[in-house]
Structure formats: structure tokens, C-alpha cells
Amino acid sequence: MKSCSQNTAKGKKVFIQTYGCQMNEYDTDKMFEVLRHENYFHTDSQEDADLIILNTCSIREKAEHKVYSELGRLRDLKTANPELKIGVGGCVAQQEGEAILRRDSNVDFVFGTDNLFELPRMLRKVHKGEKITKTQRYDRQKVRNFIPEYTYQKLQHSGIKAHLTITKGCNNYCSFCVVPVTRGLEVSREPDQIIAEAERLVSTGTREICLLGQNVNSYKANGVDFVELLQRLDKLDGLQRLRFTSPHPKDFHEKLADAIASLPSLCEQLHLPLQSGSDRVLRRMRRWYTMETYYQKVAMLRERLPNATLSTDLIVGFPGETDEEFEMTIEAVRKIRFDLIYSFKYSPRPGTRAANYPGHLSESVKSERLKILLEIQEKIVREKFQALVGTEQEVLIEGNHHRKANTAAGRTRGNHPVFIKNSTKKAGDLMTVLITKANQNSLEAVPSSAIYSPGI
């Protein structure tokens, strides 16, 4: 959930609840920017809000159920305050459209993933008593600047870390994925607009930017490809770290591997979704690579950066997945030794090919396979964390520990969470630390003798 609070004597208050991925979090930030121009101010309290927006996700079935459960809980607020306006945006809204209004009469408006910048116009109609559904798609070939410039011209302090969307939608049509249905086909933003937004983020205190897209490494606009965009961003004064997510293995090549190894701000970390260790399952998923080529991609990175961290996505229980094919996924996890995995039980989504595949597995089988996978991965992570004890790591300080005094919290370039004892460094500082202890999900450290200047 993403929301902020700000006291104001004038204007109205908006609460936005965000479900799902980093792309949705970014869209929520843009909603706040749009609404600020309409004299709406953030609140952390639903009870205090004049406007509540649910920014929804439909990648997983459970996330969709959460949205409808939350709408049920909001009915009491609407009864107590009939002037409260409730909107549903994001992927579930794009997918379900007007059906949401029919299902819940307390919802005043529904808007799709292409329509968040039309919030002011929609709200004016809502305040006149209209019920609004806006899920119009824009022509992907004509719309490069799909984020209006006014939404980031007057950025407030955006935090030490920030997300920046460079592409929207996807052309891959993986058989399990609803993104092309909910976010449309892929379009890349103009490079100059991306650079301008990054410059504004850095000017307000951002030190780390993570580029977002369903398939960032297929970015191309005005003759600029993804690597050239990274090279341009790397030159920005004041930007200390650059990350991106998610690339597609089929588009990961030597030029990008060289960029990760050579660009100073680009962190030695890669998220490379695998999804399954079985070639047959990968074909049915429409992933367009084999395990042999995936292993080659991993080798390409590790030849250049042996200590780079590698994370992935995995789906267990895909329709028709046999015991032997699940074991192939386990074999891949043991062989590659990912630093982090995001693992999910297969969930059929409306409008996807896999939803109509034969051989859907029972919930108990999927749960058991997920349990086995997580236990193996937890052992690998413990071993990898333990191997970092005694090493020096560069850490970007993100703030203070929420409980311990004189303890700073931050992350390594490999994206490991670290707590640094006896440190009074402020957020945004870079420092070298000595890793002293490995916990289950984090590392502990003390300051090293070499302290980097934050350059702030």
C-alpha cells in the first residue's frame, strides 16, 4: 500500500491504496501528482479521505480478490459519508470495466491503465452525479510521451530511491500473463523525456533510480536502444545508482552484459525471469528460450561479474507440469543458485491462453511444490549471505533503523539489505562497510575505514 499524509487547511484529501507491482506504485505516484494540481492532498487515513482510489493488480488471482474484499469494507465509510468518492483503477479496472460498477454500487468511477491522467475530467463528472467507466486504449504507435510532462515539473522530494517507467505494455503474450490484456502492447517513452524526469528526480534528492517496464531491454525510441539509454542516464551528475526491472532473457545480450559490467552507476545485479526449468513447459508458456540458452545468459553475466547478484521469477504448477518437469526447475535453482526468487503458484487469468490449457493441477499439488522450492531456496540464500560475512560492501544509506539507535539501514550494490551499527550517516550517503553477521533476510555490518563522500 502506498500513501502519504500532508496537513492542509484547504483542498480535499485523497487516499490511494496500491496493489501489485512496482509499475503500479509508479502509477500511484503519478496519480498523486495529477491530483495535486486539482487541490487534492495525501492522507494516510481512509476515514479522513474525500476520495479513495484502489490502484489494482490482476497478475495473481489473490490480488484481484483483495480488491473486491476492500470494496466491501469501504461500504461502511460510504454509508457514513455519502460525499465520499470511490474509484477503481489499474489492471483489474482495465480488465473488468463497467462490471465493477454493476458489482458494487458504492464505486463512483472505474478507469484503465491508459486513463489515469484523465482523473481531473472524470472527477468533475463524478461530482455532478455521473458514474464513469474509462478504459480507452491509446494508439501505441502514436503515443510515445504517455506520461504528461506536467506531472513531474514540480516534483516534491521523491526519496532516496525512485522508480521511473520507460516502457508500457508488452508484446510477448506469454501464455500465463495478463499484461498485454490489461496494459496493452509495448510502447517506449521518448528518451529525452526519460532523461528529463531522471534529472528532476536527482534534483530533489533521489540517489538511486530503478527503470521499470514489462520488458525493459526491448526499449527503443527515436533510434535509442536500452543500452544507449543506460549510458545516457549513467552520465547524470548526482545519480549514484541505476537499476532496472524486468528484462526478458530472449533480449539479454552481450552489449547489455558489458554495460552492467562497465557503467559506474549501473549496479551489479540482474533480475532475469526464468519461470520454469523445463523446455516443454517454457514452450507452452511462450517464453521463446530454452534452458540451454538461459544458462548461456547467466554465464554471460557471471563471466564479466562473478559476484553479481541474480534474481528470478518462477511459477510452479503450470498446467500439465509433471513431477519430472518440476524437478527440472529444482535442478535449475540448485545449479544457478539465485540470490533471490519470486515464486508463485500458477493462477489462471482471464484472457490468457494457459487458462484454457488442459491439465490444471490441484491446489494441494501446487502448494506442496511451492513449499519444496522455497525450502531449497532458503538454504541457498543462507549460504550466500554467510559467504558475504567478512567482505567489504558499498552501501547506500536509506535511513535509520526503525528500532535501534545509531544504526543505519541501507542496501549493497547487489541489493542486499544491511543494518550498520554505530553509524550516524544520513539517508543518501554512500559508505563502505564490513559485513559482520548474516541473518535470515538481512546482513549486519560496521563502518569500514574507507568512507565515500555522498556528493550531496
C-alpha positions as CSV (number, residue, x, y, z in Angstrom):
1,M,0.0,0.0,0.0
2,K,1.3,3.4,-0.9
3,S,0.0,6.6,0.6
4,C,1.3,9.8,2.2
5,S,-0.1,12.4,4.5
6,Q,0.0,16.2,4.4
7,N,-1.9,18.6,6.6
8,T,-3.8,21.3,4.7
9,A,-6.4,23.8,5.6
10,K,-7.7,23.9,2.0
11,G,-8.4,21.3,-0.6
12,K,-9.6,17.8,-0.4
13,K,-7.9,14.6,0.9
14,V,-7.1,11.5,-1.2
15,F,-6.2,8.0,-0.1
16,I,-4.7,5.7,-2.7
17,Q,-4.2,2.0,-2.0
18,T,-1.8,0.2,-4.3
19,Y,-1.8,-3.4,-5.1
20,G,0.8,-5.4,-7.1
21,C,4.0,-4.5,-8.9
22,Q,6.4,-1.6,-9.0
23,M,4.7,-0.3,-12.1
24,N,1.5,0.2,-10.1
25,E,3.5,2.0,-7.4
26,Y,4.8,4.3,-10.1
27,D,1.3,4.9,-11.5
28,T,0.2,5.8,-7.9
29,D,2.9,8.4,-7.7
30,K,1.6,9.9,-11.0
31,M,-2.0,9.9,-9.7
32,F,-0.8,11.9,-6.7
33,E,0.9,14.4,-9.0
34,V,-2.2,14.8,-11.2
35,L,-4.5,15.2,-8.2
36,R,-2.2,17.7,-6.5
37,H,-2.9,20.0,-9.5
38,E,-6.6,19.6,-8.6
39,N,-6.0,20.7,-5.0
40,Y,-6.1,17.2,-3.5
41,F,-3.7,16.3,-0.7
42,H,-2.5,13.0,0.5
43,T,-3.9,11.3,3.6
44,D,-3.0,8.1,5.4
45,S,-6.5,7.7,6.7
46,Q,-9.4,6.2,4.7
47,E,-11.8,7.7,7.3
48,D,-10.4,11.2,6.7
49,A,-10.5,11.0,2.9
50,D,-12.8,12.7,0.4
51,L,-11.5,10.5,-2.4
52,I,-10.4,6.8,-2.2
53,I,-8.7,5.1,-5.2
54,L,-7.8,1.5,-5.4
55,N,-5.0,1.0,-7.9
56,T,-5.4,-2.6,-8.7
57,C,-3.4,-5.6,-10.0
58,S,-4.7,-8.7,-11.7
59,I,-1.5,-10.7,-12.3
60,R,-2.4,-13.0,-9.4
61,E,-5.9,-14.2,-8.6
62,K,-5.5,-13.5,-4.9
63,A,-4.7,-9.8,-5.6
64,E,-7.9,-9.4,-7.5
65,H,-9.9,-11.0,-4.6
66,K,-8.2,-8.5,-2.3
67,V,-9.7,-5.6,-4.3
68,Y,-13.3,-6.8,-4.0
69,S,-12.8,-7.5,-0.3
70,E,-11.6,-4.0,0.2
71,L,-14.5,-2.5,-1.7
72,G,-16.8,-4.5,0.7
73,R,-15.0,-2.9,3.7
74,L,-15.4,0.6,2.2
75,R,-19.2,0.3,2.2
76,D,-19.5,1.4,5.8
77,L,-17.4,4.5,5.0
78,K,-19.6,5.4,2.1
79,T,-22.7,5.0,4.3
80,A,-21.2,7.2,7.0
81,N,-20.1,9.8,4.4
82,P,-22.2,9.8,1.2
83,E,-20.0,12.5,-0.3
84,L,-17.0,10.2,-0.3
85,K,-16.0,9.3,-3.8
86,I,-14.5,5.8,-4.6
87,G,-12.6,4.9,-7.7
88,V,-11.0,1.8,-9.0
89,G,-8.0,2.0,-11.4
90,G,-5.3,-0.2,-12.7
91,C,-5.3,-3.7,-14.2
92,V,-8.5,-5.1,-12.6
93,A,-10.3,-2.0,-13.7
94,Q,-8.9,-2.3,-17.3
95,Q,-10.0,-6.0,-17.4
96,E,-13.4,-5.7,-15.7
97,G,-14.5,-2.2,-16.7
98,E,-18.2,-1.4,-16.1
99,A,-18.7,-4.8,-14.4
100,I,-17.2,-3.3,-11.3
101,L,-19.8,-0.6,-11.2
102,R,-22.5,-3.2,-11.6
103,R,-21.0,-5.4,-8.9
104,D,-20.6,-2.6,-6.3
105,S,-22.9,0.4,-6.4
106,N,-20.6,2.3,-4.0
107,V,-18.0,2.7,-6.7
108,D,-18.3,6.0,-8.5
109,F,-15.8,5.6,-11.3
110,V,-13.5,3.0,-13.0
111,F,-10.5,3.8,-15.1
112,G,-8.0,1.8,-17.0
113,T,-4.2,1.8,-17.2
114,D,-4.1,4.3,-20.0
115,N,-6.5,6.7,-18.4
116,L,-5.1,7.8,-15.1
117,F,-4.1,11.2,-16.5
118,E,-7.8,11.8,-17.2
119,L,-8.6,11.8,-13.5
120,P,-9.5,15.6,-13.3
121,R,-12.1,15.3,-16.1
122,M,-13.5,12.1,-14.6
123,L,-13.8,13.6,-11.1
124,R,-15.7,16.7,-12.5
125,K,-18.3,14.4,-14.0
126,V,-18.4,12.2,-10.8
127,H,-19.1,15.3,-8.7
128,K,-22.1,16.0,-11.0
129,G,-23.5,12.7,-10.1
130,E,-22.4,10.6,-13.1
131,K,-21.0,7.1,-12.9
132,I,-17.9,6.9,-15.1
133,T,-16.1,4.0,-16.8
134,K,-13.0,5.0,-18.8
135,T,-10.9,2.2,-20.2
136,Q,-10.0,3.6,-23.6
137,R,-6.8,2.4,-25.2
138,Y,-4.4,4.8,-26.9
139,D,-2.7,4.1,-30.2
140,R,0.7,2.6,-29.2
141,Q,2.4,3.7,-32.4
142,K,1.5,7.4,-31.9
143,V,1.9,7.8,-28.1
144,R,5.5,7.9,-27.0
145,N,5.1,10.6,-24.3
146,F,2.5,8.6,-22.4
147,I,3.3,10.5,-19.2
148,P,2.3,14.2,-19.4
149,E,5.2,16.5,-18.5
150,Y,3.2,18.5,-16.0
151,T,3.1,15.5,-13.6
152,Y,6.8,15.9,-12.9
153,Q,7.5,19.5,-13.5
154,K,7.0,20.4,-9.8
155,L,8.2,17.2,-8.1
156,Q,8.4,17.3,-4.3
157,H,11.2,15.4,-2.7
158,S,10.9,12.0,-4.2
159,G,13.0,10.0,-1.7
160,I,16.5,8.5,-1.9
161,K,15.2,5.8,-4.3
162,A,12.7,6.2,-7.1
163,H,11.1,4.3,-9.9
164,L,11.0,5.6,-13.5
165,T,8.8,3.9,-16.2
166,I,10.5,3.7,-19.6
167,T,8.1,1.3,-21.4
168,K,4.5,0.4,-21.0
169,G,2.7,-2.8,-22.1
170,C,4.2,-5.9,-23.6
171,N,4.4,-7.7,-27.0
172,N,5.4,-11.1,-25.8
173,Y,2.0,-12.7,-24.9
174,C,3.3,-15.3,-22.5
175,S,0.5,-17.8,-22.2
176,F,0.1,-17.2,-18.4
177,C,0.4,-13.4,-18.4
178,V,-2.5,-10.9,-18.5
179,V,-0.3,-7.8,-19.0
180,P,-0.9,-7.4,-22.8
181,V,-4.7,-7.6,-22.0
182,T,-4.5,-5.0,-19.1
183,R,-1.7,-2.7,-20.2
184,G,-1.7,-3.2,-24.0
185,L,1.1,-3.6,-26.5
186,E,4.5,-2.3,-25.8
187,V,5.4,1.4,-26.3
188,S,8.7,3.1,-25.3
189,R,8.8,6.6,-23.9
190,E,10.9,9.3,-25.7
191,P,14.4,9.2,-24.4
192,D,14.6,12.9,-23.8
193,Q,11.5,12.7,-21.6
194,I,13.0,9.9,-19.6
195,I,16.3,11.9,-19.1
196,A,14.3,15.0,-18.1
197,E,12.4,13.1,-15.5
198,A,15.6,11.5,-14.1
199,E,17.2,14.9,-13.9
200,R,14.3,16.2,-11.9
201,L,14.3,13.2,-9.6
202,V,18.0,13.7,-8.9
203,S,17.5,17.5,-8.3
204,T,15.0,16.7,-5.5
205,G,17.3,14.2,-3.7
206,T,17.0,10.9,-5.4
207,R,20.2,8.9,-5.5
208,E,19.0,5.6,-6.9
209,I,16.7,5.1,-9.9
210,C,15.2,1.8,-10.9
211,L,13.9,1.8,-14.5
212,L,10.6,0.0,-15.0
213,G,8.9,-1.9,-17.8
214,Q,7.4,-5.2,-18.6
215,N,10.4,-5.9,-20.9
216,V,12.8,-3.0,-20.4
217,N,15.6,-4.4,-22.5
218,S,13.4,-4.3,-25.7
219,Y,13.2,-0.5,-25.2
220,K,13.7,1.5,-28.4
221,A,12.6,5.0,-29.3
222,N,13.9,7.6,-31.7
223,G,16.8,5.3,-32.6
224,V,17.9,5.0,-28.9
225,D,18.1,1.4,-27.6
226,F,18.2,0.3,-24.0
227,V,21.9,0.2,-23.6
228,E,22.3,3.7,-25.1
229,L,19.6,4.9,-22.7
230,L,21.5,3.4,-19.8
231,Q,24.7,5.1,-21.0
232,R,22.9,8.5,-21.1
233,L,21.5,8.1,-17.6
234,D,24.8,7.0,-16.2
235,K,26.3,10.4,-17.1
236,L,23.8,12.3,-14.9
237,D,25.5,14.2,-12.1
238,G,24.3,13.2,-8.7
239,L,22.9,9.8,-9.7
240,Q,24.8,7.2,-7.7
241,R,23.0,4.0,-8.6
242,L,20.9,2.7,-11.5
243,R,18.9,-0.5,-11.7
244,F,16.3,-1.9,-14.0
245,T,13.5,-4.5,-14.0
246,S,12.4,-6.6,-15.6
247,P,14.3,-7.7,-18.7
248,H,13.4,-10.7,-20.8
249,P,16.0,-13.5,-21.3
250,K,15.5,-13.5,-25.1
251,D,16.6,-9.9,-25.2
252,F,19.6,-10.2,-22.8
253,H,22.7,-9.9,-24.9
254,E,26.5,-9.2,-24.6
255,K,26.1,-5.5,-25.2
256,L,23.8,-5.3,-22.1
257,A,26.1,-7.6,-20.1
258,D,29.0,-5.3,-21.0
259,A,27.0,-2.2,-19.8
260,I,26.3,-3.8,-16.4
261,A,30.0,-4.6,-16.0
262,S,31.3,-1.2,-17.2
263,L,28.8,1.6,-16.3
264,P,29.8,3.1,-12.9
265,S,26.2,3.8,-11.7
266,L,24.7,0.5,-13.0
267,C,24.5,-2.0,-10.1
268,E,26.0,-5.5,-10.4
269,Q,22.6,-7.1,-10.1
270,L,20.2,-8.6,-12.6
271,H,16.6,-9.9,-12.4
272,L,16.2,-12.4,-15.1
273,P,12.8,-14.2,-15.1
274,L,13.1,-18.0,-15.7
275,Q,9.6,-19.2,-14.9
276,S,10.4,-22.9,-15.4
277,G,13.3,-25.3,-15.7
278,S,11.5,-27.4,-18.3
279,D,11.9,-26.7,-22.0
280,R,8.5,-28.2,-22.7
281,V,6.8,-26.0,-20.1
282,L,8.7,-23.0,-21.4
283,R,7.4,-23.6,-24.9
284,R,3.8,-23.9,-23.6
285,M,4.5,-20.7,-21.6
286,R,5.6,-19.0,-24.9
287,R,8.8,-17.9,-23.3
288,W,10.9,-18.3,-26.5
289,Y,14.2,-19.6,-24.9
290,T,15.4,-22.9,-23.7
291,M,17.3,-23.9,-20.6
292,E,20.5,-24.1,-22.6
293,T,20.2,-20.5,-23.8
294,Y,19.2,-19.4,-20.3
295,Y,22.3,-21.0,-18.9
296,Q,24.3,-19.2,-21.5
297,K,22.8,-15.8,-20.5
298,V,23.7,-16.5,-16.8
299,A,27.2,-17.4,-17.9
300,M,27.4,-14.2,-20.0
301,L,26.8,-12.2,-16.8
302,R,29.0,-14.2,-14.5
303,E,32.0,-14.3,-16.8
304,R,32.1,-10.5,-16.5
305,L,30.9,-10.2,-12.9
306,P,31.4,-13.4,-10.9
307,N,29.9,-11.8,-7.8
308,A,26.9,-10.2,-9.4
309,T,23.6,-11.0,-7.7
310,L,20.9,-12.7,-9.8
311,S,17.2,-13.0,-9.0
312,T,14.4,-14.6,-10.9
313,D,10.7,-15.4,-11.2
314,L,9.4,-19.0,-11.0
315,I,5.9,-20.4,-11.5
316,V,5.1,-23.9,-10.1
317,G,2.2,-26.0,-11.0
318,F,1.8,-24.7,-14.6
319,P,-1.0,-26.7,-16.4
320,G,0.4,-30.1,-17.4
321,E,3.6,-29.7,-15.4
322,T,4.8,-33.2,-14.4
323,D,6.7,-34.3,-11.4
324,E,9.8,-34.7,-13.6
325,E,9.4,-31.2,-15.0
326,F,9.1,-29.7,-11.5
327,E,12.3,-31.5,-10.7
328,M,13.9,-29.7,-13.6
329,T,13.0,-26.4,-12.1
330,I,14.6,-27.5,-8.8
331,E,17.7,-28.7,-10.7
332,A,18.0,-25.2,-12.3
333,V,17.6,-23.5,-9.0
334,R,20.4,-25.6,-7.5
335,K,22.7,-25.2,-10.5
336,I,22.2,-21.4,-10.9
337,R,22.0,-20.6,-7.2
338,F,19.9,-17.4,-7.4
339,D,20.3,-14.8,-4.7
340,L,16.5,-14.2,-4.7
341,I,13.5,-15.8,-6.2
342,Y,9.9,-14.6,-6.6
343,S,8.0,-17.8,-6.7
344,F,4.3,-18.3,-7.3
345,K,1.7,-21.0,-7.7
346,Y,0.2,-20.9,-11.2
347,S,-3.0,-18.8,-11.2
348,P,-5.3,-18.8,-14.3
349,R,-6.1,-15.4,-15.6
350,P,-8.9,-14.3,-17.8
351,G,-8.0,-13.7,-21.4
352,T,-4.7,-15.8,-21.3
353,R,-4.0,-18.9,-23.4
354,A,-3.0,-21.0,-20.4
355,A,-6.3,-20.5,-18.7
356,N,-7.7,-22.9,-21.4
357,Y,-4.9,-25.4,-21.3
358,P,-5.8,-28.9,-20.2
359,G,-4.1,-30.5,-17.2
360,H,-4.7,-27.9,-14.5
361,L,-3.2,-29.1,-11.2
362,S,-4.8,-29.2,-7.8
363,E,-4.2,-26.5,-5.3
364,S,-2.6,-29.1,-2.9
365,V,-0.1,-30.2,-5.5
366,K,0.9,-26.6,-6.3
367,S,1.2,-25.7,-2.7
368,E,3.5,-28.7,-2.0
369,R,5.7,-27.9,-4.9
370,L,6.0,-24.3,-3.8
371,K,6.9,-25.4,-0.3
372,I,9.7,-27.7,-1.6
373,L,11.1,-24.9,-3.8
374,L,11.1,-22.3,-1.0
375,E,12.9,-24.6,1.4
376,I,15.7,-25.3,-1.2
377,Q,16.0,-21.6,-2.0
378,E,16.1,-20.6,1.7
379,K,19.2,-22.9,2.2
380,I,20.9,-21.3,-0.8
381,V,20.2,-17.8,0.5
382,R,21.6,-18.7,3.9
383,E,24.8,-19.9,2.3
384,K,25.1,-16.9,0.1
385,F,24.5,-14.5,2.9
386,Q,27.1,-16.3,5.1
387,A,29.7,-16.1,2.3
388,L,29.4,-12.3,2.5
389,V,30.5,-12.2,6.1
390,G,34.0,-10.7,6.3
391,T,33.7,-8.8,3.0
392,E,33.5,-5.1,2.4
393,Q,30.5,-3.7,0.6
394,E,29.4,-0.3,-0.6
395,V,26.1,0.6,1.0
396,L,23.6,3.4,0.1
397,I,22.1,4.6,3.3
398,E,18.3,4.7,3.1
399,G,17.6,5.9,6.7
400,N,17.8,4.9,10.3
401,H,16.9,1.5,11.8
402,H,13.3,1.8,13.0
403,R,14.2,0.5,16.4
404,K,17.9,0.6,17.1
405,A,19.7,3.8,17.9
406,N,22.9,4.7,16.0
407,T,22.1,2.0,13.4
408,A,21.6,2.9,9.7
409,A,19.7,0.9,7.2
410,G,20.7,0.6,3.5
411,R,21.5,-1.8,0.6
412,T,24.6,-3.0,-1.1
413,R,25.0,-2.6,-4.9
414,G,23.9,-6.2,-5.1
415,N,20.6,-5.1,-3.4
416,H,21.2,-6.9,-0.1
417,P,19.6,-5.2,2.9
418,V,22.2,-4.2,5.5
419,F,22.0,-2.7,9.0
420,I,25.1,-0.8,10.0
421,K,25.9,-0.5,13.7
422,N,27.5,2.7,15.2
423,S,26.6,4.7,12.2
424,T,25.0,8.2,12.2
425,K,25.2,8.6,8.5
426,K,22.2,10.2,6.9
427,A,20.0,9.0,4.1
428,G,21.7,9.4,0.7
429,D,25.2,8.8,2.0
430,L,27.4,6.1,0.4
431,M,29.7,4.3,2.7
432,T,31.9,1.2,2.8
433,V,31.0,-1.3,5.5
434,L,32.4,-4.6,6.8
435,I,29.8,-7.4,6.9
436,T,29.9,-9.0,10.4
437,K,26.8,-11.2,10.5
438,A,24.3,-12.9,8.3
439,N,20.7,-13.1,9.4
440,Q,17.8,-14.9,7.5
441,N,16.8,-11.9,5.4
442,S,19.5,-9.2,6.1
443,L,23.1,-8.5,6.9
444,E,24.7,-6.7,9.8
445,A,27.8,-4.5,9.4
446,V,30.1,-1.9,11.0
447,P,31.6,1.1,9.2
448,S,34.8,0.4,7.3
449,S,37.7,2.8,7.4
450,A,37.0,4.0,3.8
451,I,34.0,6.3,3.8
452,Y,32.7,7.6,0.5
453,S,31.6,11.2,0.1
454,P,27.9,11.4,-0.6
455,G,28.4,14.2,-3.0
456,I,25.2,15.9,-1.8
